[in-house]
Amino acid sequence: MFQGVLFVLHTGIAWEHLPQELGFGSGMTCWRRLAEWTEAGVWPRFHEVLLVKLRGVNALDFSRAAVDGSRIRVFEGAPRPDEASLTGAGRAAGIT
């Protein structure tokens, strides 16, 4: 089932078009497992375990890593974007 879920997510095919010949089970069964695993919180735990194992063998390469600010928690009372203080003395120079 796991390989079937990964195959559909990687290829983008419709669940019902998952080829039975691949041996992953039916697309609908894979879809139900994905929903059950998501509900059970399997994916964040899987991510944690995978990172621990990769760190253990020094197999992580952060040279191409990016930080996404949309996942940063904002606390009540934090400045809003329109209230944020400026970091420089003036306007930035244009590039044109």
N, C-alpha and C positions, 0 to 999 in steps of 0.2 A: 504494500500500500504506500509506504514511504516513497519508494522509487516512482510510483505512479503519480503521486502528488508533485514530486519534484519535476517529473517529465512535463506535466501539464503546465505548471507554473513557468518552467523554462521556455517551452515552445510556444505557449499562448494558445494552444488548441482548445477547443471546447471540451468540457469534461466528457460529454457523451461520445466524442470522437476518439477517445483514448483506445488505441488498437489492442484488442484482446490478445493478439499474437505476442505482444511484448511480455505477457505474463504478470502484469501488475494488478489484475483484477479489473472489475468494471469501473468506468469513469465515475459513476454515481457513488459507488462504494468508496472510492478514493476521496471524492468530494465530502462525503459524510465523515470520513476519518479526519480530514483536514478541519472540518467544523468542530468535531469533538476535541481534537488536540488543541485547537485555538481556544476553545472554551475552558479547557483544563489547564491552560497556561504552559503548555509543553514548549512552545517556541522560545520564550525568553529563557527558560531553563536550559534548553538545548544550546542556545547561543552562549550562555555562561559556561557550560561544560566544554563546548568546542573551544572557546577562548582559553580556558585553563589548559587544555591539552596542547593547543598550539603554542602557548607561552612556554609550556614545559619543555618543548623541543626546539625552542627559539625559532619558530616557523612563521612569526608575524612580521610583516614588512610594512612599517608605517610611513615609508617614504612617499607614498601616494595617497595618504589618508586625508580626509576632509572633515571639518567639524560643521555640523548643521545646527544653526542657532534655533531652529524651530523646536528642538527637543529640550531646550534649557528651561528649567522651572522658574517662573516669575513669582516673587513674593508680593503680598499685599503691601502697598505703600511704596513700591518701587517706582522710579520715574517713568512716566509714559514717554513714548517716542517724541511727542511734540513738546515734552517738558525736559528732555534730556539736555544736559549742559554740553556746550561746544568743547571740542578738544583742542582746537587751534585758535590762534589770535584773529584770524580773518578767513575769508573765503578761499577755497582751494583754486589753484590756477586751472584754467580750462585746457583741454588737450587738443583743441582745434586751432 
